[in-house]
Amino acid sequence: METRERRYWFPAKRRGWGCGLPTAWQGKAVLAVYFTLAISGAFAFLPTHGKADFLAYIALLTAILLGVCWLKGEPPRWRWENE
């Protein structure tokens, strides 16, 4: 039986807690979409709706990004320097 190794889009950081930069193309695509939507949201929301709506939009985008990192990233745990 062939075993498939799970490949994470966002590997864990070497030190500390959390995800590092993406190593898979899917993770890089997620970050590219995030930044594209954030920049286009600045042009769409700031002139017409103001800062509060833009910050709410960024908070929603960031929550979605964190959810993707949680689902497709390596499980978070504290990592020490000497591991």
Secondary structure as GFF3:
##gff-version 3
##sequence-region A 1 83
A	DSSP	alpha_helix	25	45	.	.	.	ID=ss1
A	DSSP	alpha_helix	51	72	.	.	.	ID=ss2
###
